[in-house]
Amino acid sequence: SPQAGTGREAEREPEPDMQRLASSRRLLRAALAPGRAHSSLSAAAVAAAPENGAGAPKMPPFAYTPPPYDGPRVAEIAQKRAQFLSPSLFHFYDRPLNIVDGKMQYLFDEDGRRYLDAFGGIATVCCGHCHPDVIEAIVNQAKKIQHSTVLYLNHAIADFAEALASKMPGDLKVVFFTNSGTEANELALMIARLYTGSHDIISLRNGYHGNAAATMGATAQSNWKFNVVQTGVHHALNPDPYRGAFGSDGEKYARDIQETIDYGTTGRVAGFISEAIQGVGGIVELAPGYLPAAYDMVRKAGGLCIADEVQAGVARTGSHFWGFEGQGVIPDIVTMAKVSSDSFSTVFIILKEFVHSIICH
Ligand SMILES: Cc1ncc(COP(=O)(O)O)c(C=O)c1O
């Protein structure tokens, strides 16, 4: 068993999957090291920055000072994490940040140093940290009732479902609430399989959809996959307008969907799942014209089209409320997580009315 003060990794040879995670972690550390090409601040500039020193951009004034922090500090937390948490939970930076306070777009560390948060908890915090309206809603609800069950009535879940449906195009009107993006996508994939009676799913290379049985299959990035059975998923060519073979010609990439159907399946498929902008894959937009052509081919093969809006939805693309709207399509199922309740775990899938009956038996 691990002893205090020694990392688990030092004590035994890691399993191959753990080795892979450790090497992803080393890569991330290397990529994020100050002075790398992507970083505009050198190590010296960071050390000399003003909330750190002279030479770095000055932060605008902000009328909030976090209360003094007297909790555990970096070394103690890091040591406890090493002892009690899996090393798969890696952290950024060799000197990790201990974030103890947040206000709107800013984060504060244990010394009260302020940071502009360009990460938003991996695109999860959409209204800023500790937004007073969000806090008030949570406090008011918690004072009334914390949990009952959907077997009794309460207006809140119905009101929220109605509000979500009102933001959707077409007849996307039926909402299911789940607990994570992974779970939302698992449910969507299962519904597509049940509804169509087919098993094959097509997803895109470089896509990310979660880390449970079906969603790990749909995910197509080696560093987020484990060596466990993942059946019935085909990964089509990624319509990446920067690195892809056909540049920005979405329709040419979509031909690979037809070939996947023709050569990799019975000719009938359960569905197609994709992000409108690949988030974990590096903020990759799909080539214009791709989704209309792909949806058309999938529907002709009997499949449902699933839009994973976990990173692109809720106005984060700027031009549209939903990422798929940028490609002018209407999916059959939409999945959502992260920002759907400003980081509090309200996650949902919303589907067309004709589809939902399949799980009402
Ligand atoms: C596009 C996309 N889909 C699904 C997921 C899985 O969501 P969760 O981490 O809530 O399970 C993520 C998580 O990053 C994601 O980016």
The ligand as a Gaussian input file, in Angstrom:
#p B3LYP/6-31G(d) Opt

LIG

0 1
 C      -17.817000      16.683000     -26.905000
 C      -17.868000      15.941000     -25.600000
 N      -18.771000      14.971000     -25.458000
 C      -18.879000      14.282000     -24.300000
 C      -18.046000      14.555000     -23.234000
 C      -18.180000      13.760000     -21.980000
 O      -18.741000      14.563000     -20.969000
 P      -18.504000      14.205000     -19.428000
 O      -17.056000      14.506000     -19.156000
 O      -19.471000      15.086000     -18.699000
 O      -18.818000      12.744000     -19.250000
 C      -17.088000      15.576000     -23.344000
 C      -16.184000      15.876000     -22.229000
 O      -15.225000      16.593000     -22.360000
 C      -16.991000      16.285000     -24.551000
 O      -16.108000      17.264000     -24.725000

